[in-house]
Structures are given as structure tokens and as C-alpha cells.
Amino acid sequence: MAIFINEHSRVIVQGMTGSEGTKHTKRMLASGTNIVGGVTPGKGGQVVDIDGHSLPVFNSVSEAVAATSANASVVFVPPKFAKAAVIDAIDSALPLVVVITEGIPVHDAAAFYAYSVSKGTTRIIGPNCPGLISPGKSNIGIIPSDITGPGRIGLVSKSGTLTYQMMYELRDFGFSTAVGIGGDPIIGTTHIDCLRAFQDDPDTDAIVMIGEIGGDAEERAAAFIAEYVTKPVVGYVAGFTAPEGKTMGHAGAIVSGSSGTAAAKKEALEAVGVKVGKTPSETAELMRRILNG
């Protein structure tokens, strides 16, 4: 098992003919992802050869779905076109849309997220995220596929770079799925969504949750863990050394009073039994101890 994706995921790449889309399509194909086509308005009917794979290009997601039975999309579309691309995917009732694009205006992200909720058929991951990987099954986004293998740890992270580091630190155990949810103020899939899915996944034994300063997502996740999650969870909160009151890193990482600080998040998580490391390596070691019994 895995969450959200598996070996049966049929993926289309929105923006596949652009430089970023082509580069990462090549990487996803190399890691075994079943990519069935791409979408670039105005270029429908073309066939693009990427590393020996002949991939059809469509003008719209609905055309792509009709021709390929795709059930997931990954978006490598410039920010000003991203809203239209995501809405195109939602209108096609795709179950999963992974939005890699960074720099999407918050107003646009709010609009397509609200639209997805109103339709009730599409899970959005991102925007401004590295995507997700179920090693050995599917890899949708920009996460390197060679830093870990399949295993029984679930990972949910706001930070792309820390996603990769944690996967590498725990590569001897491996992962069921690693999800980079993105750090923007408005994201489609939250820590809580992933925690719920990992709790319900019979092949995930333990969970790593990576957060960062700003907002109250980690505090809300702590409350959810207390009520719902029975599997062991370890956490890391990026930003322990950030000066209080200063905006750091991701647009979502804004410290507002004590609720947004790393210390407050660590306290909330530890209060519900989550072990929190001061560094990524310490967090990985906490998980290692749990898995080694």
C-alpha cells in the first residue's frame, strides 16, 4: 500500500513541453512513474519523445483523460497560467493534482483550492511543493528517486529540502510514501490529511512530520494526533534559530506571537506524545530507536 499514489497511477504532465516539464518528466520516467501524456494548450496532436518514450501532447486535461484514462496530473506551468491549468484538471475530475509551481499568487491558489473543495473530486498537493513518492511504485514531482527505497515509514513535510534529507537519513528503513505538502499560506493537502491517510494505511508503521515556524498547522496537527493517530510519530520543526518576529523562508512561515514559534510547536507536539528532534538528524535517530524497538 501507499497513500494517494501507487503503481497504478496514470500521470499526465501539464507543461510537459516546457524546459522544467521535460526535465522532470525524464526524471519521473526513469524512476518508474507511469506517465501517459502531457498537456500544453496549442500543442495538441504532437508526440514528444523523452528517453525512448513517445508521449502524446493534448490541448486540455479533458482530452488527455479521455485518451489515456489518466488519474493524476503534475503541474509544471508558469505561475500566471497555473490557476487555469489546475482548474482544467479539476473540471476533468482528476482524483489527484500535484502543483509543483512556486510563486503562484495567493489569490489564485485560494481560488483553485476553493474550486476543488466545491467540486469534491480532486485532491490538490501543493502548490510550491516537491510532490510525492512511493518508492518503487510512483514518483510524481521533483523528489529524487535514488535516495531511499520502499519501506514502512510515512513522511509528511512542509519543506522540500528537509524531505530529501529525512529520506536519506532513514534510507536503511525506507518509506511507504513521502509527501511534500509545500509551505505556501494556502495548500491543498495538509499535515492532518496525510496523518489520517498514514494512520489508515496498513503498510505504514510510523510517521515523520516536518513542520516549520509560522501559522498554527503543527498545533492543529498535534490536536489531531491526540485524537486519532495511534501509530508512533516523530517530528521536526524548522526554525529553532530564527529570530522571533522575522519572516523566514517560505511565504507561509511567518511568526505571529508565540503560537508560530518553533518552541511553541515543539511543546504542542510533545504534549501529545510526539518526540521532536532539535535537528533533522536527531529526528531521524528518534525514529530509528522506535523502529529498532
N, C-alpha and C positions, 0 to 999 in steps of 0.2 A: 504493500500500500504506500501511498504518498498523499500529500494534500494538494488539491487544486489541479495538479498535472500528473500525468503518468505516461507509460509507453504508448498509449492510445491517443494522446493529444495530437491533433492535426492543426498545424500552426501556419497562419499567413503572416507575412511581414508587411506592415503598412509603411511605405517609404523604402521598399527593398532596393529600388534602383538608384537611390542616393548613395553617397560615399559611406556614411555611417551604416545605413541599412545593408549595403552589400558586404561591408567588412564583417559585421556581426552575424549576418546570415551565414557566411562562410564558417565562422566560429561555431555557430549553433549546429550546423550540419555536421561538422567534424566531431561534435560531442554526442551525435546520435539523435538529435531532435528531428522529428518528422515534419519538415517544412514542405507545404504543399503548393505554395504560390505566394505572390506579392500583390500589393495594391498601390498603384500610382495613377491618380486621375490624369487622363490624357494619353497614357501609355498602354492602355488595354490592348490585348492582342499580341503584344510582344512576348517572346520567350527569352529568358536570360539564363545563360549557362554559368553556374557557380560551382567550381570544383567538380565538374562532371555531372552535376545535377541540372537538368533542364527544367526551369521553373517558370510557369506561366504568370504573366502580369495582367491584372484586371483593373478596370476603371473604378470599381466600387467594391466594398466588402460584400454587399449582397450578391454581386456577380461571382465573387470568389467563393462564397459559401455554396452557392448553387452548383458550381462546377467541381468543387473539391471536397465538399462536406466538412470544411474546416470547423473546428470548435474552439479555437483560441487565436488571438491576434497579439502581435507585439508591435508597438508604435515607435518608429524612428522618423518622426515627422517634425520639421522645424516648429518652434513654439507658436508662431502666428497661424499655422494650419492645424495645430494639434486638436483644438476643440472640434473642428469639423470632422477630423479623422475619427476621433473617439465616438462622436455622435453617430457617424456612419456605422461603426461597429455595433453600437447599442441598438440601432434601428434594425440590424441584421440578427438581433437576439443571440449574439455570440455569448457563451457562458463565461468566457474569461478574456479580458483585455489588459495587457501589460504595457503601461505607458512609461517608456524609458526617458523621454524628452525632459530636459530640465529647462527652467526659465519660462514655463507656461504662466501667463498672468493668473493671479489667484481668482479673479473674477471668472475666467474661462474654466479653471479647474472646478470651481464651485458650481458652475452651470452644468458641466457634463457629469459631475458626480450626482447632483440633484436629479438630472435626467435619468441616470442609471437607476437611482432609487425608485423613481416614479414608474419606470418600466418593470423593474423587479426581476430581470432575467440575466443581467450581466454583472459579474464581479470585476471591479477595476483594481489593479495593483499599480501603485504609483499615484501621481507622476513623480518624476525626478528620482527614479529608483533603479537598482541594478537588475531587477527581475527576480526570478526564482529558478531553482534547480532541484530536481530529484535525481541524484547521481545514478547513472546507468540507465535512466528512463527518458528524461527530457530536460532540456535546459532552455528556458525562454528569457532572453535578455542578454546581459553582458557579463554575467558571473563566469570566471574561469572554470573550466570543467575538470582540470587536471590537478586541483589542489586537495581533493578529497574523493572518497568513494562512497558507495552505498552503506548505510548503517542505520542505527535506531535512535539518533538524536534529531530533534526538530529545532530549527533556528529561526527566530524572527528578529529582524534588526532594522532600525531606522537608518543606519549608516552602511553605505556600500563597502567602503574600505574595511570597516570592522567586521562585516560579513565575511569577507575573504580571509581576514586574519583568524577569525574564530574557526572557520572551516579548516584552515591549515593547522591550527593548534590542536584540533581534535581529529585530525585525519586518520589516526590509528583506530578510531571508533567508527567514523563515517556518519552520514546523515540520511534520514528519510527524505526530508525536504528542507531547504534553506530558502527563506523568503526575505527579500529586501523590500520593505514597505515604503521607503522614501521618507524624507524629512521635511517636506513642504507642509505649510499650515493645513491644507486640505488634501487628504489622501483617501483613496477608495477603500483600502483594506487596512485594518488597524491591528495593533498588538492583540487585542481581545479576539478579533476574528480568527487570527492564527492560533492563539492559545486554545480556543474552542475546537478548532479543527485538529490540532495535535492531540488534545485530550481524547477526542473521539476516534483517532487513528490507532488501530490495534498494533501497528508496526512501529510506532514511536514510543520509546520508553522514558525519555527525559527531554526537557526543553531548555534551551538557552534563549534568553530575551535580552536584547541590547537596545537601550534607550539613549536619550541624550537630554541635556538641560533644556528647559523651556516647556511651557504648556503643562498639562496635567495628565497626559496619556499614560504615563507609567503609574501614577497614583490610581487611575481608573483600572488599569490592568491588575494592580495589586488587589483591589477590591474584588475583581472578577476571579482571580486565582483563589482567594479565600473562600469564595462561594462555590466554585465549580471545578477547579483543577485539582486532581488527586496525584498526578504524576510529579516527580521532583522537577523543580525549576531553579535554575541559577541565572543571575542577572549581572549586567554591567551597565553603568550609566556614564556616557561620555561627558566630560566637562567638569571633573572634580577640581581642576586647577584653573578654571575660567574665572576671571574677575566678576564679582557679583554685579548685576545691573548692566552688563555689557552684552550686546548681541554678538553671538558667536556662530560661525559656520552656517548651517542650513537656515533657510528662512524661518523654519518653524522653531528654531532653538533660541527663543527669547526668554530671558529670565525675568519673571514678573513676581516680585515679592519672594517669600520663602518657598512657595509651592513649586516653583520651577527649578530650584537648585538641585544639584546632584545629591547633596546631603539629604535633602527632604525626600527625594525619590528613593534613595537607598534605605532610608528609615521606613518609608511606607512599605517597601518590598520586604524588608527583613521582618517587619511586624506580622507578616502573613506567612513566614517560614521560608521565604526565598533567600538563598545565600547570594550575597552580592560581592563581587570582586572589586578591588580598587584599580586593577589593570585588566586588560584583556587576557593576559597570560595567567593571572591569578584566578580569573573567572573560569578559564579552561581547566585549571587544576582542581577547582571546586567540583566541576562536572566529572573530571577523571576519578576523583575519590568516590563520588556517588556510584559511578558505573562499575568501579572495581569492588564496590561493596565494603 
